[in-house]
Amino acid sequence: MTSFTAVEGHDGSRFVILKMKRPTLFIFKPGQYAFLRVDDIDRAWHPFSIASDPESSEIEFYIEVFGDGSWTEKLFSKLKNHDHCQKLYIDLLGPYGTALVKEESYTNIVAIGAGTGRSLCAI
C-alpha cells in the first residue's frame, strides 16, 4: 500500500509526501536514506532521506520539488495528476548510510537539519 500527497505551499513551494508499507526485512536507523525509482519517469535511482520512525509499519519520504524538468518536478506532476484507477509502481532500494550516532553512547543528542539535499558551497 502506497499513499502520497502533492502539496503546494502559499509561497510557491511544492512537496511530495510519500508513504509506503515497510517491507518486513527493511530495517533502518535514523539518518539513513533509500533510493526510489519510478519507471514511468525514468529508470534511474534517486536518493532520499527516510523520514519515518524506524518502528513504524510505513516508510515516509518528504520530497521537496526543485526546478522545472527535474525528476522531483516530474514526480510531483505525475502524482498530482494521477488517476487512482491506474497503478503507479515505486521501487525502493536500501537502506544506506550510517546512523547519526551510536545512541547508546550518549544521553543527549542534538541534530540540526540543514535542508533537503541541495549542496551548498561556501568559499
C-alpha positions in Angstrom: 0.0 0.0 0.0 1.4 3.3 -1.1 -0.1 6.7 -0.4 1.0 10.2 -1.5 0.1 13.8 -1.2 1.3 16.5 -3.6 1.4 19.7 -1.5 1.6 23.3 -2.9 2.6 26.0 -0.4 1.3 29.5 -0.4 4.8 30.7 -1.3 5.1 28.6 -4.4 7.0 25.8 -2.7 6.0 22.2 -3.6 6.5 18.9 -1.8 5.6 15.3 -2.2 4.8 13.3 0.9 5.2 9.6 0.0 4.2 6.8 2.4 4.6 3.1 1.6 4.3 -0.1 3.6 7.6 -1.0 5.1 8.9 -4.4 3.8 9.4 -6.8 6.7 13.2 -7.0 6.2 13.7 -3.3 5.6 15.3 -2.3 8.9 16.8 1.1 9.2 18.1 3.6 11.7 17.6 7.4 11.9 19.9 9.3 9.5 19.8 6.6 6.8 18.4 7.1 3.2 16.9 4.9 0.5 16.8 5.1 -3.3 13.4 5.4 -5.1 12.7 4.7 -8.8 9.6 5.3 -10.8 9.8 3.6 -14.2 7.1 5.9 -15.5 9.5 8.8 -15.1 12.9 7.1 -15.8 14.9 4.1 -14.9 17.4 5.9 -12.6 17.5 5.5 -8.8 17.2 8.7 -6.7 18.3 9.0 -3.1 16.1 10.5 -0.3 16.3 10.6 3.4 13.9 8.3 5.3 11.6 10.5 7.4 9.7 7.9 9.3 10.2 6.3 12.7 12.2 3.0 12.4 9.5 1.2 14.4 6.7 2.4 12.1 5.0 0.0 9.7 5.3 2.6 7.0 8.3 4.3 5.3 7.8 8.0 4.8 9.7 10.4 2.5 9.2 14.2 2.4 10.5 15.3 -1.0 10.9 19.0 -1.9 10.3 19.7 -5.6 13.2 21.6 -7.3 13.2 23.2 -10.8 11.2 22.7 -13.9 12.0 19.5 -15.7 13.7 18.0 -12.6 12.9 14.4 -11.5 11.2 15.7 -8.4 9.0 18.1 -10.6 8.1 15.1 -12.8 7.2 13.1 -9.7 5.1 15.9 -8.4 3.2 16.3 -11.7 2.6 12.6 -12.1 1.3 12.2 -8.5 -0.8 15.4 -8.7 -2.5 14.3 -11.9 -2.6 10.6 -11.0 -5.6 8.6 -11.9 -6.3 6.4 -8.9 -7.6 3.6 -11.1 -4.2 3.3 -12.7 -1.3 1.6 -10.9 1.9 3.5 -10.2 4.9 1.5 -9.3 7.6 2.9 -7.0 10.7 0.8 -6.4 12.5 1.0 -3.1 16.2 0.1 -2.5 18.1 0.5 0.7 18.6 1.5 3.4 22.0 3.1 3.0 24.3 5.3 5.0 25.2 5.1 8.7 23.0 6.1 11.6 23.7 9.6 13.0 25.4 8.3 16.2 25.6 5.3 18.4 22.7 6.3 20.5 23.7 4.1 23.5 26.9 6.1 23.8 25.1 9.4 24.6 22.4 10.6 27.0 21.5 13.7 24.8 21.7 14.2 21.1 21.3 17.5 19.1 20.6 17.1 15.4 20.3 20.1 13.1 18.5 19.7 9.7 20.2 21.8 7.1 17.9 21.4 4.1 16.6 18.9 1.6 19.7 17.6 -0.1 20.9 20.7 -2.0 24.6 21.1 -2.0 25.9 24.4 -0.7 29.4 25.6 -1.1 31.0 28.4 0.8 34.3 29.9 -0.3 
